[in-house]
Amino acid sequence: MNQRGYFLAFVLALVDILQW
C-alpha cells in the first residue's frame, strides 16, 4: 500500500473522529 495513501486515510479517519 502507498505510504502517502495510508497517511491520507489516517488523516481522514482522524478528521471524521474529530467532527463529532
MOPAC internal coordinates of N, CA, C and O (Angstrom, degrees):
PM7 1SCF
backbone

  N    0.0000 0     0.00 0     0.00 0    0    0    0
  C    1.4645 1     0.00 0     0.00 0    1    0    0
  C    1.5337 1   109.16 1     0.00 0    2    1    0
  O    1.2310 1   121.10 1   -34.20 1    3    2    1
  N    1.3119 1   115.50 1   145.80 1    3    2    1
  C    1.4566 1   119.87 1  -179.11 1    5    3    2
  C    1.5220 1   110.38 1   -67.85 1    6    5    3
  O    1.2310 1   120.94 1   -45.02 1    7    6    5
  N    1.3287 1   115.82 1   134.98 1    7    6    5
  C    1.4644 1   120.12 1  -178.21 1    9    7    6
  C    1.5259 1   110.70 1   -65.41 1   10    9    7
  O    1.2310 1   120.96 1   142.20 1   11   10    9
  N    1.3349 1   115.77 1   -37.80 1   11   10    9
  C    1.4621 1   119.86 1   179.55 1   13   11   10
  C    1.5256 1   110.51 1   -68.75 1   14   13   11
  O    1.2310 1   120.60 1   141.99 1   15   14   13
  N    1.3248 1   116.46 1   -38.01 1   15   14   13
  C    1.4553 1   120.93 1   179.12 1   17   15   14
  C    1.5200 1   110.79 1   -67.30 1   18   17   15
  O    1.2310 1   121.09 1   144.20 1   19   18   17
  N    1.3494 1   115.51 1   -35.80 1   19   18   17
  C    1.4591 1   119.99 1   179.01 1   21   19   18
  C    1.5265 1   110.29 1   -66.85 1   22   21   19
  O    1.2310 1   120.87 1   139.77 1   23   22   21
  N    1.3264 1   115.94 1   -40.23 1   23   22   21
  C    1.4600 1   120.94 1   178.84 1   25   23   22
  C    1.5239 1   110.70 1   -66.40 1   26   25   23
  O    1.2310 1   120.94 1   140.70 1   27   26   25
  N    1.3369 1   115.81 1   -39.30 1   27   26   25
  C    1.4622 1   120.49 1   179.47 1   29   27   26
  C    1.5251 1   110.39 1   -64.42 1   30   29   27
  O    1.2310 1   120.74 1   138.72 1   31   30   29
  N    1.3352 1   116.20 1   -41.28 1   31   30   29
  C    1.4622 1   120.67 1   179.58 1   33   31   30
  C    1.5347 1   109.91 1   -64.45 1   34   33   31
  O    1.2310 1   120.77 1   142.62 1   35   34   33
  N    1.3388 1   116.13 1   -37.38 1   35   34   33
  C    1.4608 1   120.79 1   179.30 1   37   35   34
  C    1.5268 1   110.78 1   -66.12 1   38   37   35
  O    1.2310 1   120.81 1   137.57 1   39   38   37
  N    1.3350 1   116.06 1   -42.43 1   39   38   37
  C    1.4659 1   121.02 1   179.75 1   41   39   38
  C    1.5245 1   110.67 1   -64.94 1   42   41   39
  O    1.2310 1   120.62 1   137.52 1   43   42   41
  N    1.3365 1   116.43 1   -42.48 1   43   42   41
  C    1.4619 1   120.35 1  -179.95 1   45   43   42
  C    1.5224 1   110.51 1   -63.44 1   46   45   43
  O    1.2310 1   120.62 1   140.55 1   47   46   45
  N    1.3284 1   116.42 1   -39.45 1   47   46   45
  C    1.4598 1   120.69 1   179.25 1   49   47   46
  C    1.5300 1   109.78 1   -66.82 1   50   49   47
  O    1.2310 1   120.67 1   140.18 1   51   50   49
  N    1.3358 1   116.32 1   -39.82 1   51   50   49
  C    1.4556 1   120.76 1  -179.27 1   53   51   50
  C    1.5239 1   110.57 1   -65.92 1   54   53   51
  O    1.2310 1   120.50 1   137.80 1   55   54   53
  N    1.3282 1   116.64 1   -42.20 1   55   54   53
  C    1.4637 1   121.38 1   178.56 1   57   55   54
  C    1.5232 1   110.08 1   -63.78 1   58   57   55
  O    1.2310 1   120.72 1   140.47 1   59   58   57
  N    1.3379 1   116.23 1   -39.53 1   59   58   57
  C    1.4625 1   120.28 1   179.59 1   61   59   58
  C    1.5304 1   110.59 1   -64.28 1   62   61   59
  O    1.2310 1   120.52 1   143.59 1   63   62   61
  N    1.3211 1   116.62 1   -36.41 1   63   62   61
  C    1.4604 1   121.04 1   179.06 1   65   63   62
  C    1.5331 1   110.01 1   -70.43 1   66   65   63
  O    1.2310 1   120.69 1   141.48 1   67   66   65
  N    1.3318 1   116.29 1   -38.52 1   67   66   65
  C    1.4611 1   120.16 1  -177.55 1   69   67   66
  C    1.5205 1   112.11 1   -72.42 1   70   69   67
  O    1.2310 1   120.38 1   158.34 1   71   70   69
  N    1.3279 1   116.88 1   -21.66 1   71   70   69
  C    1.4618 1   119.77 1  -179.16 1   73   71   70
  C    1.5333 1   110.58 1   -90.60 1   74   73   71
  O    1.2310 1   120.97 1  -118.80 1   75   74   73
  N    1.3258 1   115.75 1    61.20 1   75   74   73
  C    1.4531 1   120.26 1   175.96 1   77   75   74
  C    1.4990 1   105.18 1  -101.44 1   78   77   75
  O    1.2310 1   120.10 1   180.00 1   79   78   77

